[in-house]
Amino acid sequence: MMGFPIFEADIDRLIGEDLPFGDLTTQALGIASAPGRISFAPRHPLIVCGVEEAARILERLGAVARPAVASGASVAEGALLVEATGPAEALHAGWKVAQTL
């Protein structure tokens, strides 16, 4: 499904708005470089939007991400939308930014 493109500058702007000083939570806990895994799933059935951009945000922050479905797909509660692995700081920061999408 085609939508409006989100350019790299937009991705950078979203990250900059939410994380002007990086992810302070993982830094304060001393777990910023700890390896981790995250997955995104809906609480209710929905039409998917923004998973490709969420993956790009996670990757820009240093994670390896994979959208499991494409924007425009209809999914059930609990369906896997995006999964990623990488440093805890990248995953937590990426989650914080991507949830706005």
RASULHU-V189598 format. One record per pair of residues at least 12 apart in sequence whose ideal C-beta (glycine too) atoms are under 10 Angstrom apart, sorted by the first residue. I is the first residue (numbers start at 0). GAP is how many residues later the second one is. If there is no record, write none. Layout:
BEGIN
i->I gap->GAP
i->I gap->GAP
END
This chain:
BEGIN
i->0 gap->46
i->0 gap->47
i->0 gap->48
i->0 gap->69
i->0 gap->70
i->0 gap->71
i->0 gap->72
i->1 gap->69
i->1 gap->70
i->2 gap->46
i->2 gap->47
i->2 gap->49
i->2 gap->50
i->2 gap->68
i->2 gap->69
i->4 gap->48
i->5 gap->44
i->5 gap->46
i->5 gap->47
i->5 gap->50
i->5 gap->51
i->5 gap->95
i->7 gap->48
i->7 gap->52
i->9 gap->43
i->9 gap->46
i->10 gap->42
i->10 gap->45
i->10 gap->46
i->10 gap->48
i->10 gap->49
i->10 gap->50
i->10 gap->86
i->11 gap->45
i->11 gap->48
i->13 gap->39
i->13 gap->42
i->13 gap->43
i->13 gap->46
i->13 gap->83
i->13 gap->84
i->13 gap->86
i->13 gap->87
i->14 gap->42
i->14 gap->45
i->14 gap->46
i->14 gap->78
i->14 gap->79
i->14 gap->81
i->14 gap->82
i->14 gap->83
i->15 gap->81
i->16 gap->80
i->16 gap->83
i->17 gap->39
i->17 gap->75
i->17 gap->76
i->17 gap->78
i->17 gap->79
i->17 gap->80
i->17 gap->81
i->17 gap->82
i->18 gap->42
i->18 gap->70
i->18 gap->73
i->18 gap->74
i->18 gap->75
i->18 gap->77
i->18 gap->78
i->21 gap->39
i->21 gap->67
i->21 gap->71
i->22 gap->38
i->22 gap->64
i->22 gap->65
i->22 gap->66
i->22 gap->67
i->22 gap->68
i->22 gap->69
i->22 gap->70
i->22 gap->71
i->22 gap->72
i->22 gap->73
i->22 gap->74
i->23 gap->65
i->23 gap->68
i->23 gap->69
i->24 gap->63
i->24 gap->64
i->24 gap->67
i->24 gap->68
i->24 gap->71
i->25 gap->61
i->25 gap->62
i->25 gap->63
i->25 gap->64
i->25 gap->65
i->25 gap->66
i->25 gap->67
i->26 gap->61
i->26 gap->62
i->26 gap->65
i->28 gap->59
i->28 gap->60
i->28 gap->63
i->29 gap->58
i->30 gap->56
i->30 gap->57
i->30 gap->58
i->30 gap->61
i->31 gap->55
i->31 gap->56
i->31 gap->57
i->31 gap->58
i->31 gap->60
i->31 gap->61
i->32 gap->29
i->32 gap->53
i->32 gap->54
i->32 gap->55
i->32 gap->56
i->32 gap->57
i->33 gap->53
i->33 gap->54
i->33 gap->55
i->33 gap->57
i->34 gap->50
i->34 gap->51
i->34 gap->52
i->34 gap->53
i->34 gap->56
i->35 gap->27
i->35 gap->48
i->35 gap->49
i->35 gap->50
i->35 gap->51
i->35 gap->52
i->35 gap->53
i->35 gap->54
i->35 gap->55
i->35 gap->56
i->36 gap->26
i->36 gap->27
i->36 gap->46
i->36 gap->47
i->36 gap->48
i->36 gap->49
i->36 gap->51
i->36 gap->54
i->37 gap->20
i->37 gap->25
i->37 gap->27
i->37 gap->44
i->37 gap->45
i->37 gap->46
i->37 gap->47
i->37 gap->48
i->37 gap->50
i->37 gap->52
i->37 gap->53
i->37 gap->54
i->37 gap->56
i->37 gap->57
i->37 gap->60
i->38 gap->29
i->38 gap->41
i->38 gap->42
i->38 gap->43
i->38 gap->44
i->38 gap->45
i->38 gap->46
i->39 gap->14
i->39 gap->15
i->39 gap->18
i->39 gap->25
i->39 gap->27
i->39 gap->28
i->39 gap->39
i->39 gap->40
i->39 gap->41
i->39 gap->42
i->39 gap->43
i->39 gap->44
i->39 gap->54
i->39 gap->55
i->39 gap->58
i->39 gap->59
i->40 gap->27
i->40 gap->34
i->40 gap->35
i->40 gap->36
i->40 gap->37
i->40 gap->38
i->40 gap->39
i->40 gap->40
i->40 gap->41
i->40 gap->42
i->41 gap->33
i->41 gap->34
i->41 gap->35
i->41 gap->36
i->41 gap->37
i->41 gap->38
i->41 gap->39
i->42 gap->34
i->42 gap->35
i->43 gap->31
i->43 gap->32
i->43 gap->33
i->43 gap->34
i->44 gap->29
i->44 gap->30
i->44 gap->31
i->44 gap->32
i->44 gap->33
i->44 gap->34
i->45 gap->27
i->45 gap->28
i->45 gap->29
i->45 gap->30
i->45 gap->31
i->45 gap->33
i->45 gap->35
i->46 gap->24
i->46 gap->25
i->46 gap->26
i->46 gap->27
i->46 gap->28
i->47 gap->19
i->47 gap->20
i->47 gap->21
i->47 gap->22
i->47 gap->23
i->47 gap->24
i->47 gap->25
i->47 gap->26
i->47 gap->27
i->47 gap->31
i->47 gap->33
i->47 gap->34
i->48 gap->22
i->48 gap->23
i->48 gap->24
i->48 gap->52
i->49 gap->17
i->49 gap->21
i->49 gap->31
i->49 gap->32
i->49 gap->48
i->49 gap->49
i->49 gap->50
i->49 gap->51
i->50 gap->14
i->50 gap->15
i->50 gap->16
i->50 gap->17
i->50 gap->18
i->50 gap->19
i->50 gap->20
i->50 gap->21
i->50 gap->22
i->50 gap->24
i->50 gap->29
i->50 gap->30
i->50 gap->31
i->50 gap->47
i->50 gap->50
i->51 gap->13
i->51 gap->15
i->51 gap->17
i->51 gap->18
i->51 gap->19
i->51 gap->30
i->51 gap->49
i->52 gap->14
i->52 gap->18
i->52 gap->29
i->52 gap->44
i->52 gap->45
i->52 gap->48
i->53 gap->13
i->53 gap->17
i->53 gap->27
i->53 gap->28
i->53 gap->30
i->53 gap->40
i->53 gap->41
i->53 gap->43
i->53 gap->44
i->53 gap->45
i->53 gap->46
i->53 gap->47
i->54 gap->12
i->54 gap->13
i->54 gap->26
i->54 gap->27
i->54 gap->28
i->54 gap->29
i->54 gap->39
i->54 gap->43
i->55 gap->38
i->55 gap->42
i->56 gap->25
i->56 gap->27
i->56 gap->33
i->56 gap->36
i->56 gap->37
i->56 gap->38
i->56 gap->39
i->56 gap->40
i->56 gap->41
i->56 gap->43
i->56 gap->44
i->57 gap->24
i->57 gap->25
i->57 gap->26
i->57 gap->27
i->57 gap->28
i->57 gap->32
i->57 gap->33
i->57 gap->35
i->57 gap->36
i->57 gap->37
i->57 gap->39
i->57 gap->40
i->58 gap->25
i->58 gap->27
i->58 gap->31
i->58 gap->35
i->59 gap->30
i->59 gap->33
i->59 gap->34
i->59 gap->37
i->60 gap->23
i->60 gap->25
i->60 gap->26
i->60 gap->28
i->60 gap->29
i->60 gap->30
i->60 gap->31
i->60 gap->32
i->60 gap->33
i->60 gap->34
i->60 gap->35
i->60 gap->36
i->60 gap->37
i->61 gap->22
i->61 gap->24
i->61 gap->25
i->61 gap->27
i->61 gap->28
i->61 gap->29
i->61 gap->31
i->61 gap->32
i->62 gap->20
i->62 gap->21
i->62 gap->22
i->62 gap->23
i->62 gap->24
i->62 gap->25
i->62 gap->26
i->62 gap->27
i->62 gap->28
i->62 gap->29
i->62 gap->30
i->62 gap->31
i->62 gap->32
i->63 gap->19
i->63 gap->20
i->63 gap->21
i->63 gap->22
i->63 gap->26
i->64 gap->17
i->64 gap->18
i->64 gap->19
i->64 gap->20
i->64 gap->21
i->64 gap->25
i->64 gap->26
i->64 gap->29
i->64 gap->33
i->65 gap->14
i->65 gap->16
i->65 gap->17
i->65 gap->18
i->65 gap->19
i->66 gap->13
i->66 gap->14
i->66 gap->15
i->66 gap->16
i->66 gap->17
i->67 gap->12
i->67 gap->13
i->67 gap->14
i->67 gap->15
i->68 gap->12
i->68 gap->13
i->70 gap->30
i->80 gap->17
i->81 gap->12
i->81 gap->13
i->81 gap->16
i->83 gap->14
END
